[in-house]
Amino acid sequence: MNIFLDYKNVNFIKLSLIFFLFIFFSEAVLTQNSSSEIRNGKNVYEISCSVCHQAGLAGAPIFGNSSSWGERKNKTLEELTHSVKNGLRGMPAMGLCMNCTSSELEEAVQYMLDAL
């Protein structure tokens, strides 16, 4: 059996690709934004979240697409922000915005919710 057709291998390859994209772009992101710089939700979304949430990579709910959010729409801002901080399924902890504050992450989540 071809190893690339195995369900676990396909998911591993997808997650590896996402991880590679984050690592590849993280240097540019980190040099654009110092930890002392205050960012709003839109800035954080565009820099860190849009990589996955524009296209729905790894099952990420698509920005502005209410149906792709499913039951997530019923969660509180605090619950969603907790998932962002700690990671969930294919989403890495902090959305790989390691220099983001809790407030900035919460604003990014609110920005995405406001677009629904």
N, C-alpha and C positions, 0 to 999 in steps of 0.2 A: 504494500500500500504506500502511496506517495505521502511522505511526511508533511508536505505542504497542504494536504487536504484534511489533515487531522485538525479537528476543531480547536484543541488546546494550542496547537502550533500556530494556527491562524491568529488566534487572540494574542499569543505571545508576540508574533511578528507585528501586529497592529500596535500593541502597547510599546514595543521596542521602537517603532518608528516615531510614535508620539514623543517618547522620552528623548530620542535623538533630536527631534525638532526643537524641543524645549531647551536642551543643552546647547544646541547650535545657536539658537537665538538669545540665550540667556546672557551671554557676554555683551551683546549689543544693548540689551535691555538694561543691564546693570550699569553700563557706562553712561546711558542716557539719563538715568535717575539715581541720584544719591539718596541715601536713607534720610537725609535732613530735608529733602524736598517734599513739600506737601502736595499730594495728588488727590484729585477728586475721583468719584466712581467711574466716570467716563474714561479718564486717563488710565486708570488701573485696568479697566476692561480692555481698552485698545492695546495696551502694552502686554498684558499677561493672559487675559481670558479669551480674547478673540481668536487666538490660534486654534482652539478647539471648538469654541461656541459659535463661530461663524459657520462652520461646516458640519458640526455635530460629530466630530471625531470621537471615537471610543464611547459612543452613546451619550455624549454631552448634549444637554438640551440646547436647541438652536436659539440664538439671540432673536427676539422679536417673534418667534413662532410659538404661540400659546399651546398648540396641541402637542408639541414635542416636550413640553414641560410636564405633562401628565399630572401625577399626584404631587409633584414638587410644588406646584402652585398653591397647594393647601398647607404647606409648611410655613412656619413663622420665619421672619427674617433671622432670628437668633438660631433656629435649627439649620437653616441653609448656610449661614455664616460659619457655624460649627463644622459642617461638612467641608466647607472650603478650607478652613484652618487645619483640619485633621486629615483631609483626603477622603475619597470615597470611590470605590470601584476603580475606574480608569483615571480619575482625577487625582493628581499628586497633591500632597499637603501644601497648603498656601498657594495653590495654583502655580507653584514654582516662583512666586513673587516673594522670595525670602526676606526682602527688605521692606515689605509692606507692613503697615501697622494694622491692628485689629479694626480700627476705624476705617481705614482705606479699603480693607477687604469687605467690610459691611456696606460701605458706599458702593462698591462695585456690584455686589449682589443686589442692592436696591436699584441701581441703574439698570440692571438686566430685568428685574421684576417690573420696573416702570415701563419697559418697552413692550410688555405683553398686552 
